[in-house]
């Protein structure tokens, strides 16, 4: 029997089978086939010899390369083609697609606001009009500065004779570049509405990139970002642009994490450290704080806590960041600190000048949520609002105490605590983060009146004594829930890919589950978005009954009450001095003039307003009934006052 296997004459312990006739025939056939192959190859080589390099087949080019022959270099692409390629790559990049999807989704979720953005305002005619007037003031100051005239940024004209009235609430300073486009009422509404829709887009995009940086898959990041951007509790805050403007928080955290080469799934990677992202993250954080200190102060302390923990981790592990990363942190942290201190100092000066602006814990308790607030929807919720009407009846201030985080994301997050792509240790820290934010968000309504939770912040951390609504810290609960929910969906996607790979016969090539299967992981998305739909309407502001730019100031519009937000909006025309104004507190000077005006146009009232410095009083007749100024005797004109009567208003020139 002939032996088989790797047998060679060099191995004496193996023998070679004696040749047979069949072996001779096979050898002759192989020799003939080899000779024919050699002849054909030589003919092909001779035919290719005179051809230019570009005409060679790919196989032949590879043969020449493998043989060590030098290939003629290909001509570089035309500059226009290089530019077009870069544009194509940029347009199809994940971040570009995510940004575009964020914008489209924001328009859809706020529809039909985009179709009437120059004439209506969302939610109500209260704070939105106030914030529109504040934006217009920022634009006015900027336009004057570009023309060489420099105004006091903080003197908005409202609340005359009070100074620094722009600091009576969140300043929206970060939106000043957009405010430069405001020239009249229509443009003011347009800018406000674009920013309003932009807050949802940035919240979605910022949370998406944060979750991707942490290590979540695309589907998980989409689910988490939607839950963060369209949380039901935001529906009650739709009139507070500064509260909706939280996308910069998630974006700054994402940029800082990326710059430091850190993610939840892979930990710290020194080779991924990017100083430019670190510096950019600090600048975005400063921009976020500049929008409003109400949301900025907690974010400031969060960054401080993260910096301390990260610093201890780096020192304990003796990790090397690199000098460029240290320099980026030093420069970025310094700019952030100086900018924050400057803005904080401006607000501190106002707090000292107006003691009536301070808030005690008893006052804060009225606006603080209860244990059930986080599962009670606001009345603006299209899906849950009517169903939760009875639950809202026992709340002292429902707009700040209806903080539903979303039942869908809550279910996914609970599942993520026990089954997730995050490690058990990471899930434990996330759960602790939820408990901490819950205790702080409840303010004085937590255990022991919040004495060892929010009470500690109120007593020992500067800035918290000026925050009247601790419930807005629910923002960080939503962010943590988004991370947990993303971990659940990501684990599903990972398991699907692992199963697809296990069922593959050849496991040398890593494969993933089909895309249509991954699309199934987006099934919770419609439920999350449905919970974020609003039932609130859009309102058209009343037209100004008189040209405010033609009135001699200071001007006082009566009645002066919560409708002063409309008056401030009218004041965009000319930005003259207005006694009217709405803020979280009432300055004493304004309170005195309101009290003096209750008997207007009686002689004593006119004399008091004249002594205060008021030059013009405008009475909006339709506002008088059922107000504190009712009845107001308007039929007879005072003998020493010039009076103009027009449709709907009476103007008194004092």
C-alpha positions in Angstrom: 0.0 0.0 0.0 1.4 3.4 -0.9 1.8 5.7 2.1 0.1 9.1 2.4 0.9 12.4 4.1 3.8 14.8 4.0 6.5 12.4 2.6 9.8 13.5 1.3 13.1 11.8 0.4 14.8 13.7 3.3 12.8 11.6 5.8 14.1 8.1 5.9 11.3 6.8 8.0 8.9 7.4 5.1 8.9 5.5 1.8 7.7 6.7 -1.6 5.2 4.6 -3.5 6.6 3.1 -6.7 5.5 4.7 -9.9 2.6 3.2 -11.9 1.2 3.8 -15.4 -1.5 6.0 -14.0 1.2 8.1 -12.3 3.1 8.5 -15.6 -0.1 9.6 -17.5 -0.9 12.2 -14.8 2.6 13.6 -14.8 2.6 14.0 -18.6 -0.8 15.7 -18.4 0.4 18.1 -15.7 3.6 19.0 -17.6 1.6 19.7 -20.8 -0.9 21.9 -18.8 2.0 23.9 -17.2 3.7 24.5 -20.5 0.5 25.8 -22.1 -0.1 28.1 -19.1 3.4 29.5 -19.4 3.0 30.2 -23.1 -0.3 32.0 -22.6 1.2 34.1 -19.7 4.1 35.1 -21.9 1.8 36.2 -24.7 -0.3 38.2 -22.2 2.9 39.8 -20.9 4.1 40.8 -24.3 0.6 42.2 -25.2 0.6 44.3 -22.0 4.2 45.5 -22.4 3.4 48.6 -24.5 0.1 49.5 -22.7 0.1 52.5 -20.4 0.0 51.8 -16.6 -3.6 53.0 -16.3 -4.8 50.4 -18.8 -3.4 47.4 -16.9 -5.9 45.1 -15.3 -6.1 45.1 -11.5 -4.7 41.5 -11.3 -1.8 42.4 -13.5 -1.0 45.6 -11.5 -1.0 43.4 -8.3 1.3 40.9 -9.9 3.8 43.7 -10.8 3.5 45.1 -7.4 4.1 41.7 -5.7 7.1 41.2 -8.0 8.7 44.4 -6.8 8.2 46.3 -10.0 7.6 50.1 -9.6 4.2 51.2 -10.7 3.8 54.6 -12.4 2.1 56.8 -9.7 -1.5 57.7 -10.4 -2.3 61.3 -11.2 -3.6 63.2 -8.1 -7.3 64.0 -8.1 -8.3 67.4 -9.3 -8.7 70.0 -6.4 -12.3 70.4 -7.2 -12.8 66.6 -6.9 -11.0 66.7 -3.5 -13.3 69.4 -2.3 -16.4 67.6 -3.5 -15.3 64.4 -1.8 -14.8 66.2 1.5 -18.2 67.8 1.1 -19.8 64.4 0.5 -18.0 62.9 3.4 -19.1 65.8 5.6 -22.7 65.7 4.5 -22.9 61.9 5.2 -21.1 62.0 8.5 -23.0 60.7 11.5 -22.8 64.0 13.3 -24.2 65.9 10.3 -27.0 63.4 10.0 -27.7 63.6 13.7 -27.8 67.4 13.6 -30.1 67.4 10.7 -32.4 64.9 12.2 -32.5 66.9 15.5 -33.6 70.0 13.6 -36.3 68.2 11.6 -37.6 66.5 14.7 -37.7 69.8 16.6 -39.8 71.4 13.8 -42.1 68.4 13.8 -42.6 68.3 17.5 -43.4 72.0 17.7 -45.6 72.1 14.5 -47.1 74.4 13.3 -45.0 77.0 15.0 -42.5 77.1 12.1 -45.2 78.2 9.7 -46.3 81.2 11.8 -43.1 82.1 13.6 -43.3 85.8 12.8 -46.7 86.5 14.4 -47.3 84.0 17.3 -45.5 82.9 20.4 -45.8 79.4 22.0 -47.5 78.5 25.3 -48.7 81.8 26.7 -48.4 85.6 26.6 -46.5 85.8 29.9 -42.9 84.9 30.3 -42.4 84.2 26.5 -43.1 87.9 25.7 -40.9 89.0 28.6 -38.0 86.9 27.3 -38.6 88.2 23.8 -38.3 91.7 25.1 -35.1 90.8 26.8 -33.7 89.3 23.7 -34.6 92.5 21.8 -32.8 94.6 24.4 -29.6 92.5 23.9 -29.9 93.0 20.1 -30.5 96.7 20.6 -27.4 97.1 22.8 -25.4 95.2 20.2 -26.6 97.1 17.3 -25.9 100.4 19.0 -22.4 99.2 19.9 -21.7 98.3 16.3 -22.7 101.9 15.4 -20.4 103.4 18.0 -22.9 104.1 20.8 -22.4 102.1 24.0 -25.3 101.5 26.3 -25.4 99.9 29.7 -26.1 96.2 29.0 -27.9 95.7 32.2 -30.3 98.7 32.1 -33.1 97.3 30.0 -35.4 100.3 30.4 -38.1 98.3 32.2 -38.7 98.7 36.0 -37.8 102.4 35.8 -36.2 103.9 37.9 -34.5 100.7 39.0 -31.0 100.0 37.6 -29.6 96.7 36.3 -33.1 95.5 35.6 -31.9 93.1 33.0 -30.4 91.1 35.8 -33.7 90.6 37.6 -34.0 87.3 35.9 -31.9 85.0 33.6 -30.2 87.3 31.1 -30.1 85.1 28.0 -26.7 86.6 27.3 -25.6 83.6 25.3 -28.2 84.3 22.7 -27.0 87.9 22.1 -25.6 87.0 18.6 -29.0 85.8 17.5 -30.6 88.8 19.0 -28.7 91.1 16.7 -31.3 90.2 14.0 -34.1 91.8 15.9 -35.4 95.1 14.5 -39.1 95.1 15.1 -41.9 93.0 16.6 -42.0 90.4 13.8 -38.3 89.8 13.8 -38.3 89.6 17.6 -41.0 86.8 17.5 -39.0 85.1 14.7 -35.8 85.0 16.7 -37.5 83.8 19.8 -39.3 81.0 18.0 -36.2 79.9 16.2 -34.4 79.7 19.5 -37.4 78.0 21.1 -37.3 75.2 18.5 -33.5 75.2 18.6 -33.5 74.4 22.3 -35.2 71.0 21.5 -32.9 70.4 18.6 -29.7 71.1 20.7 -31.0 69.0 23.6 -31.5 66.0 21.3 -28.2 66.5 19.5 -26.2 67.2 22.7 -27.6 64.1 24.5 -27.1 62.0 21.4 -23.4 62.8 21.1 -23.0 62.4 24.8 -24.5 58.9 24.8 -22.4 57.9 21.7 -19.3 59.2 23.5 -20.2 57.1 26.5 -20.4 54.0 24.3 -24.1 53.6 23.5 -25.1 52.3 20.1 -27.0 54.4 17.6 -30.5 53.1 18.5 -29.8 53.5 22.3 -28.5 57.0 21.7 -31.6 58.0 19.7 -33.9 56.7 22.4 -32.0 58.4 25.2 -31.7 61.7 23.4 -35.5 61.7 22.6 -36.3 61.0 26.3 -34.0 63.9 27.4 -35.1 66.4 24.8 -38.8 65.7 25.0 -39.4 64.8 28.6 -43.0 65.5 29.6 -41.9 67.8 32.5 -40.6 70.3 29.9 -44.1 70.9 28.6 -44.9 73.0 31.8 -41.7 74.9 31.3 -42.4 75.8 27.6 -42.8 79.5 28.6 -39.3 79.5 30.1 -36.7 79.6 27.3 -33.9 79.6 29.8 -35.1 76.3 31.3 -35.5 74.6 28.0 -32.0 75.7 27.0 -30.2 72.8 28.5 -28.7 71.1 25.4 -25.4 72.9 26.1 -25.1 70.9 29.3 -25.1 67.5 27.5 -23.0 68.8 24.7 -20.3 70.3 27.0 -20.1 67.0 28.9 -19.8 65.1 25.6 -17.0 67.3 24.4 -15.1 67.2 27.7 -15.4 63.4 27.8 -14.2 63.1 24.2 -11.3 65.5 24.8 -10.1 63.4 27.7 -10.4 60.2 25.8 -12.9 58.7 28.2 -16.1 56.7 27.8 -18.1 54.4 30.1 -17.5 51.3 28.0 -13.8 51.7 27.3 -12.6 53.9 30.2 -9.7 56.3 29.8 -7.6 56.0 26.6 -4.6 58.3 26.7 -4.1 58.0 22.9 -7.5 59.4 22.3 -6.9 62.6 24.3 -7.7 65.7 22.1 -6.9 69.1 23.7 -9.1 71.0 21.2 -12.2 69.1 22.3 -11.3 69.9 26.0 -11.0 73.6 25.3 -14.2 73.6 23.2 -16.1 71.8 26.0 -15.2 74.5 28.5 -16.3 77.2 26.1 -19.6 75.5 25.5 -20.1 75.2 29.3 -19.5 78.9 29.7 -22.0 79.6 26.9 -24.5 77.5 28.7 -24.0 79.3 32.0 -24.3 82.7 30.2 -27.9 81.9 29.2 -29.1 81.8 32.7 -27.7 81.4 36.2 -30.8 79.5 37.3 -29.8 76.4 35.4 -26.2 77.5 35.2 -25.4 77.4 39.0 -26.2 73.7 39.4 -24.2 72.9 36.2 -21.3 74.9 37.6 -21.1 72.8 40.7 -21.6 69.6 38.7 -18.5 70.5 36.6 -16.6 71.3 39.8 -17.5 67.9 41.3 -16.6 66.1 38.1 -13.3 67.9 37.9 -12.4 66.9 41.5 -13.4 63.3 41.0 -11.5 63.1 37.7 -8.4 64.7 39.1 -8.3 62.3 42.0 -8.8 59.4 39.6 -5.9 60.6 37.4 -3.6 61.1 40.3 -4.5 57.9 41.9 -4.0 55.9 38.8 -0.9 58.0 37.8 -2.4 58.5 34.3 -0.6 60.8 31.9 -2.8 63.3 30.1 -0.1 65.1 28.3 1.0 68.7 28.5 -1.4 69.9 25.8 -4.4 68.4 27.6 -3.3 70.0 30.9 -2.8 73.4 29.1 -6.3 73.1 27.5 -7.9 72.3 30.8 -6.0 75.2 32.4 -6.9 77.7 29.7 -10.5 76.5 29.3 -11.1 76.2 33.1 -9.7 79.7 33.6 -11.9 81.3 30.9 -14.9 79.4 32.3 -14.2 80.4 35.9 -13.6 84.1 35.0 -16.7 84.3 32.9 -18.8 82.6 35.5 -17.4 84.8 38.3 -18.1 87.9 36.3 -21.7 87.0 35.7 -22.2 85.8 39.2 -20.8 89.1 40.5 -23.4 91.1 38.5 -26.2 89.1 40.0 -24.7 89.4 43.4 -24.7 93.1 43.1 -28.4 93.1 42.3 -29.1 90.8 45.3 -27.4 93.3 47.5 -29.1 96.3 46.0 -32.6 94.7 46.2 -32.9 92.7 49.4 -36.5 92.0 48.4 -35.1 89.5 45.8 -33.9 87.1 48.5 -35.9 83.9 49.0 -36.3 81.9 52.2 -36.8 78.1 52.4 -40.5 78.7 53.3 -41.0 80.5 50.0 -39.0 77.8 48.1 -41.2 75.1 49.6 -44.3 76.4 47.8 -42.6 75.7 44.4 -40.9 72.4 45.4 -42.2 69.0 44.1 -43.5 66.2 46.2 -42.8 62.5 46.1 -45.4 61.9 43.5 -44.5 64.9 41.3 -42.2 62.9 39.1 -45.0 60.7 37.9 -47.6 63.5 37.5 -47.9 65.1 34.0 -48.5 68.8 33.4 -51.8 69.9 32.0 -50.0 70.8 28.7 -49.3 67.1 28.1 -51.5 65.9 25.2 -51.2 62.3 26.2 -51.4 62.4 30.0 -52.6 65.9 30.9 -56.3 65.2 31.2 -55.8 61.9 32.9 -53.7 63.4 35.6 -56.0 66.4 36.3 -57.1 65.0 39.7 -53.5 64.4 40.8 -52.6 68.0 40.1 -55.4 69.4 42.4 -53.4 68.9 45.6 -50.3 70.7 44.3 -49.5 74.2 45.6 -47.9 75.4 42.3 -48.5 72.8 39.5 -46.3 74.4 36.8 -43.2 73.7 38.9 -44.5 70.5 40.6 -45.6 68.4 37.6 -42.3 66.7 36.7 -43.2 63.6 34.9 -39.9 62.2 33.5 -41.7 59.9 31.1 -43.1 56.4 31.7 -41.4 54.9 28.7 -37.9 56.0 29.6 -38.6 55.1 33.2 -39.4 51.5 32.2 -36.3 51.3 30.1 -34.2 52.8 32.8 -35.5 50.3 35.4 -34.7 47.5 33.0 -31.3 49.0 32.5 -30.5 48.8 36.2 -30.5 45.0 36.0 -29.7 44.3 32.3 -27.5 46.7 30.4 -24.3 47.2 28.5 -23.0 49.2 31.4 -21.1 47.3 34.1 -22.8 46.6 37.5 -20.6 49.1 39.2 -21.5 51.8 36.7 -25.2 51.0 37.1 -24.8 51.4 40.9 -23.3 54.8 40.5 -26.1 55.8 38.1 -28.7 54.6 40.6 -27.0 56.6 43.3 -27.0 59.6 41.0 -30.7 59.3 40.6 -31.3 59.2 44.4 -29.1 62.3 44.9 -30.8 64.3 42.2 -34.2 63.2 43.5 -33.4 64.4 47.0 -32.1 67.7 45.7 -34.9 68.3 43.3 -37.5 67.9 46.0 -36.0 70.9 47.9 -37.5 71.5 51.4 -40.1 68.7 50.7 -37.5 66.0 51.0 -36.9 64.1 54.3 -36.4 66.4 57.3 -37.4 69.4 55.2 -34.4 68.8 53.0 -32.1 69.7 55.9 -29.3 67.3 54.8 -30.0 67.6 51.1 -31.1 70.8 49.4 -30.8 72.6 52.7 -27.0 72.0 52.7 -26.7 73.6 49.2 -28.9 76.5 50.3 -26.8 77.2 53.3 -23.3 76.6 52.1 -23.0 76.9 48.3 -23.2 80.4 46.9 -25.9 81.0 44.4 -28.4 78.4 45.6 -30.1 80.9 47.9 -31.3 82.7 44.7 -32.9 79.6 43.1 -36.7 79.4 43.9 -37.4 76.3 41.9 -35.3 73.3 42.9 -37.7 71.0 40.9 -35.9 72.1 37.8 -33.0 69.8 38.9 -35.2 67.1 37.4 -33.1 67.8 34.3 -30.3 65.7 35.7 -32.7 62.9 36.5 -33.8 62.9 32.9 -30.1 62.8 31.8 -29.3 59.8 34.0 -32.5 58.0 33.0 -31.5 58.6 29.3 -28.1 56.9 30.0 -29.7 53.9 31.7 -32.3 53.6 28.9 -29.5 53.8 26.2 -27.7 51.0 28.1 -30.8 48.8 27.8 -31.2 49.3 24.1 -27.5 49.0 23.4 -27.3 45.7 25.2 -30.2 44.5 23.0 -28.2 45.6 19.9 -25.0 43.9 21.2 -26.8 40.7 21.9 -28.4 40.7 18.4 -25.0 41.1 16.8 -23.4 38.5 18.9 -26.2 36.0 18.0 -25.8 36.8 14.3 -22.0 36.1 14.6 -22.5 32.9 16.5 -24.8 31.5 13.8 -22.2 32.2 11.1 -20.3 29.2 9.8 -17.1 31.1 9.1 -16.4 33.2 12.2 -13.2 34.8 10.9 -15.2 37.8 9.7 -17.2 39.7 12.3 -20.7 40.3 11.2 -23.7 42.2 12.6 -27.4 41.6 12.7 -29.3 43.0 9.7 -30.2 46.7 9.7 -33.9 45.9 9.6 -33.5 44.1 12.9 -31.7 47.1 14.5 -34.6 49.3 13.4 -36.8 47.3 15.7 -34.8 48.7 18.6 -36.3 52.1 17.8 -39.8 50.9 18.6 -39.9 52.8 21.9 -39.2 56.1 20.1 -42.9 56.8 19.1 -44.0 56.2 22.7 -41.4 58.7 24.0 -42.3 61.3 21.4 -46.0 60.9 22.1 -45.4 61.6 25.8 -43.6 64.8 24.7 -46.4 66.3 22.6 -47.9 69.5 23.9 -51.6 70.5 24.0 -50.6 74.2 24.5 -51.6 76.6 21.8 -49.7 79.4 20.1 -50.8 82.9 20.8 -50.7 86.1 18.8 -49.5 89.0 20.9 -51.9 92.0 20.9 -50.8 94.9 18.8 -49.3 97.9 20.5 -52.2 100.5 20.8 -49.8 103.4 20.5 -46.3 104.1 19.1 -44.2 103.8 22.2 -41.2 105.4 20.5 -43.2 108.6 20.3 -44.1 108.8 24.0 -42.2 110.9 26.4 -40.7 108.8 29.1 -40.7 107.5 31.7 -44.0 105.8 30.7 -46.4 103.9 33.0 -49.0 101.7 31.5 -52.1 100.9 33.6 -53.2 98.5 34.8 -49.7 97.4 35.8 -49.9 93.7 36.8 -49.0 90.4 35.2 -49.8 91.8 31.8 -46.7 93.9 32.1 -45.0 91.3 30.0 -47.1 92.5 27.1 -46.1 96.1 27.9 -42.4 95.1 27.9 -42.9 93.5 24.5 -44.5 96.7 23.2 -41.6 98.6 24.6 -39.3 97.1 21.9 -40.4 100.1 19.9 -37.9 102.7 21.0 -36.8 101.1 24.2 -37.8 104.1 26.3 -38.0 104.1 30.1 -40.9 102.0 31.4 -42.2 101.7 34.9 -43.8 98.4 34.0 -42.0 95.1 34.3 -42.3 91.5 35.5 -39.7 89.5 37.4 -39.5 86.9 40.2 -39.6 89.8 42.7 -41.2 93.3 42.7 -38.8 96.2 43.3 -39.9 98.6 46.1 -40.0 101.6 43.8 -42.3 99.9 41.4 -44.5 98.7 44.2 -44.9 102.2 45.5 -45.8 103.6 42.1 -48.4 100.9 41.5 -49.9 101.7 44.9 -49.9 105.5 44.0 -51.7 104.7 40.7 -54.7 102.8 42.1 -56.7 106.0 42.3 -55.6 107.3 38.9 -56.6 109.8 37.5 -57.4 111.4 40.8 -55.3 114.5 41.7 -53.4 112.8 44.5 -52.4 110.0 42.2 -51.3 112.3 39.5 -49.3 114.4 42.0 -47.6 111.3 43.4 -46.6 110.0 39.9 -45.4 113.4 38.9 -43.2 113.5 42.0 -41.8 110.1 41.2 -40.8 111.4 37.7 -43.4 109.7 35.5 -44.1 111.8 32.3 -46.8 109.8 30.5 -49.5 107.4 31.7 -51.2 105.1 29.2 -54.5 103.5 30.3 -55.5 100.3 28.3 -59.3 100.6 28.8 -60.1 96.9 28.1 -57.7 95.9 30.9 -59.3 97.9 33.6 -62.4 95.7 34.4 -61.8 93.2 37.2 -58.3 94.5 37.9 -57.0 96.3 41.0 -57.7 99.6 39.2 -61.4 98.9 38.8 -63.3 101.2 38.9 -61.2 103.9 37.2 -63.0 107.1 36.5 -61.9 107.9 32.9 -64.8 110.1 31.6 -63.5 113.4 32.9 -60.1 114.7 32.0 -58.0 116.3 34.8 -57.8 120.0 34.3 -54.0 120.3 34.4 -53.2 117.2 32.2 -53.1 116.9 28.4 -55.2 113.9 27.4 -55.4 112.0 24.2 -58.1 109.5 23.5 -57.6 106.9 20.9 -59.2 103.5 20.1 -58.7 101.4 23.2 -56.3 103.7 25.1 -56.2 107.0 26.9 -52.9 108.8 27.1 -52.2 111.3 29.9 -49.3 113.7 29.5 -48.3 114.6 33.0 
